[in-house]
């Protein structure tokens, strides 16, 4: 569906601008209509164009000058292509009623900034073919071609540039105009193949068969692109210069058809992306709710058990209760804590995704976190009930700790392992400090038992003394291990810094050596002494850098030696190689020795041998040149003398024959010199060296940008002014109407702003300042090619908003305020189409039909503006 409405919503030009534009574009040469061929083409093309729009209203015309006479279908045509309502027509059959209707149509055309030249209602009512065709051409210009305008006041140039760019890659196609460039039909087929290659086998088309080419393009366009056949192949081929206006009208239909298809594809892609994000978020929400529900159920079952404070009657029962609690802490609680952590990770991930995609935040049930907090408090308070028993029984914590503190695992550890050991040791120290209170409580209990004359006080005192001695020993061992770990950490950090410095210097040095090895082993091909002398000079320069390179090598090796020195002095057993690089000192020495002792001498020898060969070749060339410079003039002189004999004809035939035999004898005597020259030439051919050329290619996209940039750079200054910049963007197919989030506005001059508004772009001062601030931050008034390339790359990055999703659905729905399930299944992948159908509410607007779905509320719900 072609949308002309965007260009008709505002008053477009001041009076002067209207006159300038329409006088240029509406230069209707009525004398041309005297040519029957052109009139026939225009009549057929304009009729087909009108019917392509009138069929949307359920009608059509048969005779263009007869069917518009009463003005009714003319008003209907303007309503269809503009999307606006015209004044109510008069239904009478009298001439005055027809004139009034036609005047209403002409007034509406004039209100859109179009100046009608010598076209009156009476002429249309009278069926004047010339005036009727002129009026229809004016309508086509205004509503079908003007919105393609890219420069000043001419719509033709923008359409022509679009055609040239799209057909540039095709052989035998050179679009320079809208008449003879289209006669062979290849340009029409190229336009279709560029956008829908599956419809046409372009390679099978022949330039010498224009009728077949034209009919093929017309039939494919009508069948697959919904572009009615507006031209006859025979009329175009049999006319020396086809009618330009007919061609332009037909080609503009291709422009709008492909533009609409591209918008639909972009809309479908945008909806698919948005729905994919929404589906992923819903899956995350469902996973979160399931995991949270399972965890909450476990907490609710566990809390009553933790709340049970009833004392046990026997020690066995108390021990069993303690074992149950320990089993809970070791077996049951850790995986649930892990599930809670995973739940928090999922929650944060979901919230981040929702925020980045402009969706409303997810609000989970608060019961889970309150329940987990309550359970944690019970877990912490439960040991209080068993405190006394733990003090007397749980003193085996120190078992195995001395062995752990005296091991020397840090001697073979890496820096990361040392840091891990330190963290582990810090945790042990925290645990040790936590048990300090317990030891003090044990001592207090022992003292209390002594004061109570406990029967087994000596045993209790001995046990308490042993615990205190073990505790003091643990404190001393803990301090010693910390000092050893910190000392080793400091030494390994020094080694790590040396490793890093080694890697930073070894990598570029190794790359330099590998590059040098590659260069020294590369085959070289030269053609003269100058080239080999250049290579020798470059090689000498390379050799002059070797002493400095050797110093760098020695410095790198010194770093590695320092690492070994620190390790040996401190008794550190280095584990593995340098963690920052795989380049070893041995590999560096091996490559250096190969460069210095093998490759450099070999290169020296090869260059000297090639120098000798080139000197020999040069000697042969000079020798050949000397002989050729001598023999050439001799041959030329003999040819002139023999020629004079045949021309002057002096003496008798016998005398002339005698002279010729003398020349023959002198040539035979001179032949050894020619044989010598031929031998030298053979030697030159044997040592001849072929040359190769290389060409560079440019990426297709950059070439397209450069071509358009140069086209609009009229003064060849290398920069674009604001007007030129905007025209260039439109010629590249930049969407200035529907890409709202990019807010493309480029110019601020009044006359060019009017042209922008005519293309449907609502441009404000703030928008202009934003765009020019990007491409021209220094306010120089000009846009460079680099700034232009950066802007195009940045502005084509796709983003999405609720308004854009609504606009995309509107395109898929054919500009309707609702969409049907059939349209969704036709335009979207099956899973996403069904996703939309399941979630879209029925449409209840005044224009609703059975099965209509409300895509507007669905789109706003995706972005949190209403409930989905």
N, C-alpha and C positions, 0 to 999 in steps of 0.2 A: 504494500500500500504506500503510495506516494503522499507525503505530508507537505502541503503547501501552506498550512495555517500559520506556521511560525513566522513567516515573512509578512503577515498581514495584520498584526495586532497593533501597530502604531502608525502614526503619520510619519511618512518617510523623509520628505525633502521640503525645504523651503521652495518658494515659487521659482527662484532662479535655478536652483539645483534640479528641480523637476524638468524644467525646460531643457537644460543642458543634457540631462541623461536621456530623455525620451527623444530629443531631436537626433541624438547620435544613434540610439538603438532602434528607433522607430522610423528610420529613413526609408519610407515605403515608396519605392519607385514604381509608380503605376504603369509606366510605359512597358515595364517588363511583362506585365500581364497580357500584353498583346501577343507574346510568344505562346502559342498554344501548348507547347511541351511543358513549359514552366507552370502555366496555369493549371494544367492537368495534374502535375505532381503536387502542387500546393493544395488543390482541391481535395485530392485523395488523402494526403498527409494530414491536413487540418481536420477533415471529417473524422478520420480515425482517431486523432488526438481528442477531439471533442467527445466522441463516443466512449473512449476509455474512461472518461470521468462521468458522463451522463448515465452509464450503465449502473453506477453506484446508486442512482436515484430511480433505476428501473425503466429507463427510456433510452432513446437514441435518435439520431437524425439520419436521413437518407440523402437529402439535397441541402448543401450548406447554405445557399442563398435563399432557398424557399422556406426551410424549417425554422429559421431565426426571424422571419418577417414579423410575426406577431409579438416577438420579444419574450414569450413565456419560457421557451427552452433556453434562450440566452440568459435570462435571470436565474434559471435553475442551474445552468452551467457555472455561473459566477458563485452561486451559493455553495456548490459542491467543492470547487477548488479553493475557495477562501475560508470556508467554515463559518461564514457569517450569514445573517438573515438580511435579505433585501426588503424594501417596502413591498407591501402586498400588491400583486399585479392586478390589473384590470382585466376582467374576463369577457368584456364585450368583443364583438366581431368587427366593429367599425374601424375605419382607418385611424381615427383620433385615439382610440384605445390602444391600437398597436404602436402608434408613435409614442404615446405616454409610457408604455412598457419598455420600449427600446431606450427612451430617454432615461428611465430609471437605471437601466443597466449601464448606459454610458456615464451617467453621473457617478455611479458606484466605481467604475473604472477610474474616472478622473479623481475621485477621493483618495485613491491609492497612489497618487503622485504621477499618474500617467497623463500626458498631454496628447489628446486625440487630434491628429492633423487632418482637417478637411473631411472628417467622418461625421455625418449627421444622421439623425434617426430616420428622416425621410428616405435617404438613400438605402438604408437597410430594409425598411418596410417595402420599398419598391423592388427589392431583390437585386440590387446592384452587386454583381459578383465581385467587381474590383474592390469596392468599399467593404463588402462583407469579409473577403479574404484579408484585407488590410486590418480590419478590426480584430479578427481572430489572431492574426500575427502579433498584434499589440498585446492581446491577452496572454498569448504564449510567452512573449518576452517577459511580461510582468510577473506571471505566476509560475513559470516553469524554468526560465533561463536566468532571470535577474538574480535569483538567490544563489547562483553559482559564480556571480561576479567576484573577481579577485583583484582588480586593479582599476582605479579611477572610475570611469562610468561605463566601461564596456564589459558586458557579461560574456561576450564571445571568447575573449582571450582566456579566461579561467577555464571554460569548457574545453577549449582547444588544447591548453596545457595539460589538462587531465587526460585527454585522449592520447597526446604525445607520450606522456609518461607511462601510461598503461600499455601502449603498443610498441614501446621502444625495443623490447627484446625480440620482436618477431621479424623474420626475414620478409623482404618484399613489401614492407609496410612503412610508409613515410608520410605521416599525417601533417600537412602544412596548411590545410584549408578545409572548408566544409562543402566542397563540390567535387573536383576531379580526384582528390585523394581517396575518395570512397567508391570510385567507379568499379574497381576490380573486385569489390566485396571482401577483400582480405582484412581490411581494417575492422569491419563489423565482426567478422569471425574472431579476430585477435582480441577484441574487447570481451567477447563472451568467454573465450578460452582462458583469458587472464584470471577471470573471477570464477568460472565454472569449467575447469579443464575436462571434466568427465563428459561434457555435452558435445564436444567437437574434437575430431581428430585433425588437428591443424596441419600436420605434415602431409596429409593426403590432398590438400587443396592446391589447385594450380592457378597461377596468375593469369594464364591465357584462357581461363574458363570463367569469366566474371559472372555470367548468368547463374551458373551452378552455385558459385560462391555466395552470391547475394540471396538466392532463394534458400540456401541452407541456413544462412544467418537469420533471415526473416522467419522461417519456419521454427527454428530452435527457440528464438526469442518469444514467439507467440505461444508455443507449446509449453515451455518450461519456465519462462520468466514473466509470463502474463503481460508481455508487451505486444500490443496489437500490430498487425502488419500495416504500416503506413505508406510504404513505397512499393513500386513495381520494378522488378529487376530489369525488364526490357526497357522501361522508360529511362532508367538511369544509364544503361549501357548505350542506348540509341541516341542519347542527348550528348552533345559535345561538352556541355558544362551543366551538370545537374543543378537543380534549384538549391541554393544555399540555405534558404529558410526551411525548406522541407527536410533537408539533411540535419540541420541543427535541431529541429523539433524532434526528429526520431532519435538522434544521439542523446538528447537531454533525457529521454525516457530511460535509456540505459544507465545514465548517471544516477537518476533517482532510484531505479530498481536495485542497483548494486549497493547504493547507499543504505536503502531500507533493509536489505538482506544482512549487511554488515551490522546494522544496529540491532537486528533481531538476534544474530549470533552473539554479539556482545552482551545483550540483555540476558540471554539464556545462560551464558557463562557466568555472569555476575550472580544470577539467582542460584545456580548450582554451587557456587563458592559459598554464598551466604547460608544456604541450606546445609551444606556439609559441615560448616562451623556449628550451626545450631544442633545438628544431629549428634555431633561429637560431644557438645556440652551436655546434651540430655543423657547420653550414655554415662558421662562422668557423674552426673547427678544421681542416676539410678544406682551406679556402683557405690557411691558414697552412702546413699540411704540404706542399701542392703547391708553393707559392712557396719554402719552405725547401729542398725537395728539388732544385728547379731551380737554386737559388743554390749549394747545396753541390756539385752536379755541376760547375758552372762553376769553382768554387774548386779542386776536385781536378784539373781539366784545366790550370789556370793555374799551380799551384804548381811542377810540374816545370820549366816554362819559366823561372820566376823563380829557381829553385835552380841553374840552369846558370851556373857561374862560369868556364868555360873562356875564356882570353884569345884575342882575335882577332889575326891575324898582320899585317894591314895597316890603315892609317888608314881606308881606304874601308869595310872590314868593321866597324871600330869606330864609324864614323859611322852605318852602317846599323843597328848594334845600338842605338846611342843613339836613332835615329829610331824604331825599333821600340818602345823603352821609352817614349819620349814619346807615341807613338801609343796605347800601352796606357794611359798616365795620362790622356790627353785624351779618348779615344774609348771604350775598353772599361770602364775602372774606374768612371767617374762613374755610369752607370746602375745598375751593380751595387751601388754604395754607396747609391744611392737605394732600390734594392730592399731592401737590408738595413735601412735606416731605416723603410721601409714595413712590413717584417716585424716590427720592434720595436713600431711603432705598433699593428699588428694584435694582437700578443701582449698588450700592455698593455690594449687595448680588451677583448679576450676575457677576461683575468683580472678586469677591473673588472666586466664583466657577470656572470661566474660568482660573484664575491663578493657582488654586490648581490642575486642571485637565490638565494643560499644553496647554490650548487653547489660541488663540490670543485674545487680549482685545477687548471689544465691544465699538464702537465709535458711539454715538448717534448724532442726529442733534443738532446743537448749537442754533438754533432759539428759542427754548423754554426758555433757561436760559436768553438770551438777552431780550426777550419780558417781562419776569417776572420782571427782574431788572428795565426796563423802566417803567412798571406799578407801581412798588413800589415807584419810585421817584415821579410819578404823585400823588400817594396817599398821600405822605408826603407833597407835595407842595399845594395840594388842600385846606387844612385848612387856608393857608395864606390869601386866598381871602375872607374868612369869619371871619377873626381874630377880627375885631372891634365888630362885632355883637356878637361873642362868649364871648368877654370880658364883655359885658354889660348883656348878657342873661344867660350865662352858669356859674352862681355862686351858683347853687344848689348842686354842687359836695359835699359840706360839710354836707349835710343832712344825718342823720343817722350815721355819723362817730363817734360822741361822744358816742352813745350807744355801738357801736362796740368796742371802746377803753376802756370802763369801765367794760365790762363783764369779769367774772372770770372763763372762760372756762378752763383755764390752771390748776385749782386746781384738777380736776378729769382726766386730760389727761395723757396718757402714754408718755414715752420718745420720741418715734417716732412721736406722735401727737404734742408734744411740739416743736420738731424740725420743723415740718410742719408749726406750728403757727408762729415760728420765721421767716421762709422763707416768709410766707404770710405778716408778719409785715414789713420785710425788703422791700418787694414789695410796701407796703402801704407808707413807708417812702420815697421810690423813687418817687412814684406818688405825695406825698405831696411836695417834693422838686421841682418837675416839675411844680406844680401849684403856687409855690412861685413867679415866674416871672409874672404870670397872676394877682396875687393880687397886685403886685407892679404896673402893668400896669393899673389896676383899679384905684389905688390911683392917678396915673399920669393923667388919663383921668378926674377924678373928679377935680383935681387941674386945668386942662386946661379949664374945663367947668366953674369953679369959675372965672378964669381970663377973660373968654369971657362973663361974666355976664349972664350965662344961666338962663332962667326963673325959672327952677325947681331945682336950686342949693341946697337949704336946703334938699330936698328929696334925691338928689344924695349924699350929704355929710353924711346924716344919714345912708343911705344904705352902703356907703363905710366904715363908722365907725363900723357898725355891722359886716361887712365882716372881718375887721382887728381884732376885738375882738374875733370872732369865730376862726380866724386863730391862734391867740396866744394861745387860749385854746386848740386847737387841738395839737399844738406843745408840750404843757405841758403834756397832756394826752398820747401822743405818747411816750414821754420819760419815763413816769411812767410805761406804759405797757411793754416797752422793758426791763426795770430793773426787773419787776416781772417775765417776761418770762425767762430771763437769770438766775435769781436766782433759779427759779423752775427747769430749765434745769440742773443746776449744782447739785441740790439735787437729781433729778431723775437719773443723771449719777452715783452718789455715790450709789444709791439704785441698779441701773443696774449692777454695778461692784460687789456689794454684791450678787445679784441674780446669776451672772455668777460664782462667787466663790462657792456659795452654790451648783450650778448645777455640777461644776467640782468635788466637793468632795462628793456630795450626790450620784451621779451615781455609782462610783466604790463601795461605801459603801453599797448601795442598792443591787448591783450585788453580793457583798460578802455575804450579809445576805440571799439573795434568794438562792445562792449556798449552804450556810450553812444549810438553811431550807431543801433544797432538799437532801443534804447528810445525815442530821439527820433523815429524814423520809425514806431514802432508805432501802429496805430489804437487809440484809446481810446473806450470806450463808458460813459457815465455816465447816471444816472437822476434825479439831484437836485443841488441847489446844493452840498450837503455833499461829495458825491463829487468834483465838479469843483474845489472849493476845496482838497480833499486833494491832488489832482494838481498844482494850482498851487503848493501849499506844498512838495511833493516836488521840483518843478521848480526852485523858488527855492533849495532846499537844494543841488540839483545844481549850479546856477550859482555858488553860493558856493564850490564846490570847484575851479572852473576856474583861479583864480590859482595855487593850490598845484600843480595839474596842469601848468600852464604852466612852473613852476619845474622840475618833474621833466623835462619835455620839453627845456628848455634844458640841464639837466645831462646828459641823454643825448646831445644834440647836441655838447656840449663834449667828451665822451669820444671821439666820432668825429673831432672837430677835432684832438685831441691825437694820434690815430693818424696823421693826415695830416702834422702838424707833425714827428713823429719820422721819418717816411719821407722827407720832403723834406730835412730837415737832414742825414740820413745817406746820402742818395742811393739809397734803397731803392725799387725799383719793385714796388709791391704787386701781387701776382698774384691777381686775382679779388676776390670780396666776402668779407664776414665768414663764416668757416667754421662759426660756431656759430648763425647765424640768417639767415633770408632777409628780415628786416625792415630796410629801408634807411632812412636819414635822410630821404630824399625822400618815402617813403611815410608816414612819421610826420608830416612837415610838411603833406602833402596832406590826411591825415585830420583833423589838428588844425584846419586852416583850414576844412574843411568843417563840423566840429562847431561851431566858434566863430562863423563868419561866416554860415553857411547854416542848419544844422539847429536851433540854439538860437533864432534869431529866428523861424523858421517855427513852432517849438513854442510860443513865446510867443504868436504871433498865433492859432494854433489853439486854445490854452487860453482866451484872452480871448474869442474868438468863441463857444466852447462855454459859457463863463460867461454871456455875454449871452443865449444861447439858453435856458439853464437858468433864468435870471432871468425871461425872458419866459414860459417854461412855468409857473414858480411863480406868476407874476401871474395866468395863466389859471386855474390850479387854485384860487387864492384867490377869484377872481371867481366861478367856478362854485360853490364851496362857499358863499359868501355868499348867492347866489341860491337855491341848493338848500335852505339852512337857512330861508329865508323862505317859499319856495313849498311845501315839504313840509308844514309845519304847517297852511298854508291849505287844501291839498287834504284833509288828514286831518279838519279841522274841517268842511268842506263835506260830506264823506262821512258823518260822524256826524249832521249836521243832516238830510240826506236820509233817512238810516236811521230817524231818529225819526219822520219824517212817515209812513213806511210802517208803523211799528210802532204809533204812538199813534192814528192814524186820526182826528184831531180835525177837526170840521166836516164839511161835506158834501163830496161828491166834487168839486164845482165848486171849493170852497175849496182842497182839496188840490191840484187841478190848477193852480190859480192860483199857489200857493206853489212848485210845481215849476217852472213857467214862469219865475218870478222867479229861482230858483236857476240855471236854464239861462241866463238873460240875464247874471247876474253872472259865470258861468263864461266865457261868450263875451267879456265885457268884460275878464276877467283873462288870456285866452289869449295876448296879446302877451308877458306876462312868461314864460309857459311856452315860447313860441317863442324868446325870448332865451336861456333856459336850454338849450334844445336846440341852438342855435347855438354856445354856449360848449362844450357837450359834444362837438360835432363837431370843434371846434378842438383839444380835449384829445385826441381819438382820433387826429387827424392827426399829433401830435407824440409819441404814446405809444412807449415803448422797451421791447422785450421783454427779459426776463431769461433767462439760461441757467444751468443747474446742471451741476455736474460731480460725478461719483462716482468714488471710488477703489476699486481692486480689490487683492486680496492674493493672493499666490502660493498655489496650491492646497496645496502641501506645508506651508507655514507655517500656513495655516488649519487643516489637519488636526492639526498639533502643538498649536496654540493651543486647539482644541476639546478635545482629550484632556487637556491641562494644566488647563483650566478645569473639566472634568468631575470630576477627582480633587481639585481644590482646594475641598474641602467647606466650609471656613470662610471662603472668599473672601479669604484673606490675601495672595494673590499669590505664595505660595511653597508647595512641597510638602515634607511630612515624608518620612522614609525609606520608610515603608510606602506612602504615596501615590505616591511617585516610582517604586517598583518596579511597582506596579499599572499606572501609566501606561505604562511601557515595554512591558509584556506586551500591553496593549490595542492598542498600535501594531504588533503583530506582531513585536516584537524577539525574535530567536532566542536564548534563554538556554541551550539544550541543546547545539547543535552548533557554535556560533561560539566555539571554545575559545580562539583566539588573542586574543579580546577580553576573555576572562575576566570576564564580566559578573556581578558580585555587588554588591548594593546595600545590604542591610540587616544589622543585627546583633541585632535583638530576637529572642528565642527563639521566640516564637509565630509571627512572620512568616517566620523562617528555615524553620520547619516547612512553611509554605505554599509557599515557594520549592522546597524539596526535593520536594514533591509534584508540581511541574511538571517535574521532571527536572533541575533545576539544582543541581550540587554546589558549594556555596558555602562557602569557608573564611574564617577571620578575615583572612588576608592579602589575599584577593580583595576583601573588604568594605572594608578600609582603603584599597586602591588606588583603587577606584571613587569612594568618598566623598572621597578626597583630591583627585580631579579636579573633581567637581561642587561640593564644599564645602571649599575649601582652608583656610578660617578656622575649621572645626569648629563652625559655628553650629547644625548639626542641621537645616538647611533648605536646599532647592534652589530657586534663582530660575529664572524662565522663560528668561533669557538663558543661564544656566549649562546648563539643560536643552537648549536649542537647540544650543549649542556641543558638548555631549557627543554628541548624536545625529549631528551632522555629522561629528565626529571618529571615532566608533565605527563608522559605516557605511562607512568607507574599507576597501576590500578588500585583504587580504594573503593570502599562502598559505604553508603549511608542509607537510611530508610527511604529518603526521597528518591535515591537512585534505584533502589529495588522496586519501588512503586512505578517509576518511569519504565523500568525494564519489563515489568509485568504488563504495563499498558501497551508496550510495543508488541508483546506476544499476543495480547488480546485484540489487536487491531484497533487501538484507540478507544475501546469500550471501557466503561467503568467497572466491568465485571469480566470474569474469565470462566470458561467452561472446562469440565474435566477432559473433554476430548482435546481441547487446545493444549492443556498441560501435558497430556500424554504424548502429543505430537511433537512438542518443542523441547521437553526435558527428558533426561534418562528415566527409566521406569521407576527405580526406587525413590527418586526425589519427586517425581510426579505424584506418586501415591502418597508420599509424605505430605505434600501440599494439600492434596484432595482431602486427606483425613483431618487436617487441622483448619482448613478454611471454612468460615461460617457462610451460610447462604446469603446471597446478595439480595437486599430488600429495597433497592432504589426504585424510582418511578419507571426506569427503563428495564427492569428485571425481566428475565425469561426463565422458564423452567430449567433447573440445573445450574443457574448462574451462581458463581462463587465470589466472595468479597476478598479480593487480593489486597486492598488497601489496609484494612484492619489487620490482616495477617502480617503484612510487611512492617507496620508500626509496632506490632507485638514483638517482632524479632528484636527490636532495639529498645524494648522496655517502655514504650510509650503507651501501651495498653496491655491487658492480659491476653495471652495466647490461648 
